Amino acid sequence: MPNYDWECKNGHIFERISHHSSTRVKCAECGEFAERVWMAPRSPHRQLQTPIVMWKYSDGSLGVAGGADSRTPTGAERVEIRTMEEYRRHVKSLNSQHRDKEARREEAFLAMREQMEKHQRSDLAWKMGQESDPVARDIYREALERERGGKSPSFSEYFSVAMEMDKSNYE
């Protein structure tokens, strides 16, 4: 007798040797009747019951439609995904597109951050040059050293410095 794939209405998928004329068997996990699965659930050739709709724009980017009945935007082509293989291919492309977009956004953010830090260092240097109090100059110098890539203390280090400044904590 051949070995068939079965799936119950609770979603349990299992294999069982049964007669070719059998149409239903009991699930070993829940006891519900299971029906024969003619194509494995993860097969790339499995047909989707309802197609997934995406938009493909002229620049090659993909967009996700709100629903199967959504109107196609101008400058876009309607793409209906009907198999798991097509779905995986389009999702891979969509994820790659979003990863590239996030990488560009991160790069722009880092460039802006570097520009702000450069401006902040120059501002600190100017203030240090204008200061006549030697203690204040030391504070500005310390701030500049931290800005130049000195190790920034972690939260616990800040906490311990704050605790040491207050003499009442020495008990």
Secondary structure, 3 states (H helix, E strand, C coil): CCEEEEEECCCCEEEEECCCCCCEEECCCCCCEEEEECCCCCCCCCEEEEEEEEEEECCCCEEECCCCCCCCCCCEEEEEEEEHHHHHHHHHHHHHHHHHHHHHHHHHHHHHHHHHHHHHHHHHHHHHHHCCCHHHHHHHHHHHHHHCCCCCCCHHHHHHHHHHHCHHHCC
